[in-house]
Amino acid sequence: MNLDHLSLSLLNFFDWVLKNSMMASVLVGLILLMKVILRNKLPPRWHYMLWLIIMVRLLLPWAPESSYSVYNFFTYGHESSQTADVSSINKIILDVSDSTAPIEEKQEPTISVFATEKKQDSTSISMYTLAFYVWLLGVVCLCIHTVIVNRRVYTHIKQQPAITDREIVDLFEECKKIMAIKQAIPLVLAGKISSPTVLGFIRPRVLLSDSLIRTLDHKQLGFIFYHELGHVKRRDVAINCLMYGLLILHWFNPILWYAYYRMREDQEIACDALALTFIGSEQKENYGHTLISLLEYYSKAQSLSSLANLTGYKKQLKRRMIMIKTFQKKSYRWSTLGLASLLALSSVSLVNAKETGQYSQESLDANLPSSPLIAAEVNRSSFATEQESNPIQQKERMIEQAKSFSFKELTVDEFMVQKGMKSALESFYDQFPPAKAKITGSKVRSIRNGEKENEISLLLINNEKESFDLIFDTKTKKVTKCDQLVFDITESELPGTVQASLDTVYSLSTEVKNLKLRASTMYSDTMKGERQSKTYYFRFSDDRKVENSNKEFDIKLDEAGKVQYFDFTKLPLVNIKGNTKEEKAQNLLKRLYREEANEYKIQKVNEISKDDPNYKEYVDFKRGAIVFIPTSSEKNPILVFFNTKDELTTIQVTTQDFLKDVGLLQ
């Protein structure tokens, strides 16, 4: 595994930690609420067992979705509908320019995806990266601290002699026999550890300080042994170590630290209850007095995950005394109410929120763009010689655009076998042999719904420069589309026709010469075979950060160099002449399409009415659109948008069917 793959895996893992941490925080609130409601009705062991659900939640790499999940109350729907309104140019503009759905082909990503990406705050990527490194630093520091502290304790205990007093050893063995513990457990002097303690869980040892041996009588020592052996019997030290290990990963979450404190508190009370079942109810008062005397001297005992101490903090004493006072032997038995509470809480907290749409449970992040376009920074003048991109940043952007749906990255072949659709993939390969060579070895990085009801879309990452978007029809069991995206296109990879069109664009404004190419992506439909055409996407700006850019534009060109989309909202085209917006639009077409511009005529001009409720929201950058219709049926219509100052802002190639749907064409 190389450095980039390691970085990507760690970022994916960090994302999983954040999501699980949020869900576990909600679960802590539920547990606390249930404990308040059932405070006096729930036996001590069940108060403690409720906390174990948190560990299960934090360990789950995946969980099924359910409409009964409590997390449904903390999520919002991701789906948005875009419908055409014949009477409103606002709807037309939204559908034509801002939708991530394509115009020419329903599943081809349009440059509007770039427009969406352009409006995103790029600072979020750097902040996410910063948060990741802070989290990683915290994990490393806590791991080092934990290892050092525990090593010191173990080293110290190894130097302490075993307790050889025959009377004490016999009492300890008698307690073990009564509790049916057959494991060999050494009884060791505690040295500097003053409180009675169990150390370790694989080879546990019971630690007893010399001062306790001298001050406590035979009966009180028995109470201590029952309590500490209770920790051994219930594997409390192992549970503490596991929970503390999870806390290291979630060190940033104070709610989970509080849950750990409350869990240890309930753990001690549950252990008291277990000890009392062997001591007997008639001795519970003496047991309580022993706790009080120990707490008086050893309330500040060291608390480590590898230790289980008898004593606790003073504010725990009241709860422990109440439990001891009201204890009855049946208090530690299985409880119908306790089991029902555990099952009820598990059923709503160990399942994920129900996402709308088919197959959405497969993805940890259903709110994915329809086509991820990973940006890399390239100098416009040289394309390759002055690249400013960073492989790690590219990986991070991949994560933001297409987050991993599981820890194990599967190849597309492995995934299809797992989902029982192997024949669909083999049929696709047989029909399009070149696709097999390109896709083999690609890893499935995200799963999301297709545009149609029965579609599922897989994002595949082949390497840091190339990805594929496969769409399967689950009803017909066929691959219906395979899109290839190549990032960071270099100058040598550009057709001469595309370079010539870019040169034409540069001449539209003197401002363009000062801009740099910030992103370049090539898109192609591999299922078109020999008819396969390539589409190129570019973004230019005067600053690396989008929010700081004063001048920028996005452009989409086909392989022949024809402009399919051109957004110049923040780049006035000063070299376009004309007294009216219509004249400017005609001249723009002549500059971009040359002789072909003569084949287009203005069909109509649509403007947003001031009475439109969304007028204020969109009027600043798009007040309306000029519709150009070609004289030839083989060509597509063109929309040119303008703002309130009659300045042109965007040009978009569309289809006649779309214009008819929105009422712009009879």
HUUR-V614432 format. One line per field, one symbol per residue. ss: DSSP state (@ for helix, = for strand, . for the rest). phi: phi as a letter, one per 30 degrees, with the letter a starting at -180 (. if undefined). psi: psi as a letter, one per 20 degrees, with the letter a starting at -180 (. if undefined). A space follows every 10 residues. Layout:
BEGIN
ss = ???
phi = ???
psi = ???
END
This chain:
BEGIN
ss = ..@@@@@@@@ @@@@@@@@@@ @@@@@@@@@@ @@@@@@@... ...@@@@@@@ @@@@@@@@@. ....==...@ @@@@...... ........@@ @@@@@@@@.. .......... .@@@@@@@@. ..@@@@@@@@ @@@@@@@@@@ @@@@@@@@@@ @@@@@@@@.. .=...@@@@@ @@@@@@@@.. .....====. ......===. ....====.@ @@@@@..@@@ @@@@@@@@@@ @@@..@@@@@ @@@@@@@@@. ...@@@@@@@ @@@@@@@@@@ @@@@@@@@@. @@@@@@@@@@ @@@@@@@@.. ......===. ...@@@@@@@ @@@@@...@@ @@...@@@@@ @@@@@@@@@. .==......@ @@........ .......... .......... @@@@@@@@@@ @......... =@@@@@@@.. .@@@@@@@@@ @.@@@@@@@. ..=======. ....====== ===..===== ===....=== =======... @@@..@@@@@ @@@@@@...@ @@@@.===== =====@@@@@ @..======= =....@@@.. .=======.. ..=====... .......... @@@@@@@@@@ @@@@@@@@@= =======... ....@@@@.. ...======= .......=== ==.....=== ===..@@@@@ @.....
phi = .ddddddddd dddddddddd dddddddedd dddddddcec ccdeddedde ddddddddcd dabdcadcdd dddcbbdcdb cbcdcddbdd ddddddccdd ddcdbdcddc dddddddddd dddddddddd dddddddddd dddddddddd dddddddddc dddceedddd dddddddddh ccddbdcbdd iddddebcci bdbdbccbdd ddddccdddd ddeddddddd dddchddddd dddddddddc ddcddddddd dddddddddd dedddddcdj ddcddddddd ddddddcbdc ddcbddcbcd dbddddeedd dddddcdbed dcddcddddd dddddddccc bdddcdjdid ddcdbddcdd adcddbcbdd dcicdbdcdb eddddddedd dbddcadddc ddddddddci bddddddddd dbedddddde jdcdcabadd dcdccbcccc cdadcbbbbc bccddchbdc abccbcchdc dddddddddd ddddddddad dddcccdcab bcbbcdddhd deccbccbbc acbdcedcdc baacbbbddd iddcaacbec bedddcckdb dddddddddd ddchdddddc bddabcbddd dddceddcdd cbcabccccd dcddccdbcb cbcdciddba bbdbbddddd dcicbd
psi = prhghggggh hgggghgggh gghhgghggg ghghhggkgi hpqghhgghh hhhgggghio hqqqqqijph ihijrqqiqq qoqpohiohg hggghghiqi qrggphjppr ihhhhghhiq oihhghhggg hghggggggg ghgggggggh hgghgghhiq qqpiohgggg gghgggghjl oiqooqoqpi diohqpqppr hgmqqpppqh hghhhqaggh hgggggghhh hghjlhgggg gghhhhhghk hiohhhhhhg ghghghgggh hggghhhhgq hijhghgghg gghghhhkik qpoqhjqoqg rbqhiigggh hgghhjpqhi hjrppggggg gghghhhiij qrqpqqqqjh iipinimqqh opopqqppph highhlpjqp hghgghhggh hnqqirgopq rhggghghjk kghgghhghh hmhhhghhhp iqpohqprqa hrhjqppppp ogaiiqrqop ppoigilqpi qopppprlpr hhipqhhghg hhhghhihph hhhiqqohqp pppqoiiich jpqqpppqpq rjqhphiiph pqqqqpqahi jpphpookhk npnijoqqhr hggggghghh hhichhhijq qpgrppqpqi iphjghhihh iohaqpoppq hpiiqqrppo qrahjkpqhq pppaqhgghh hjjip.
END
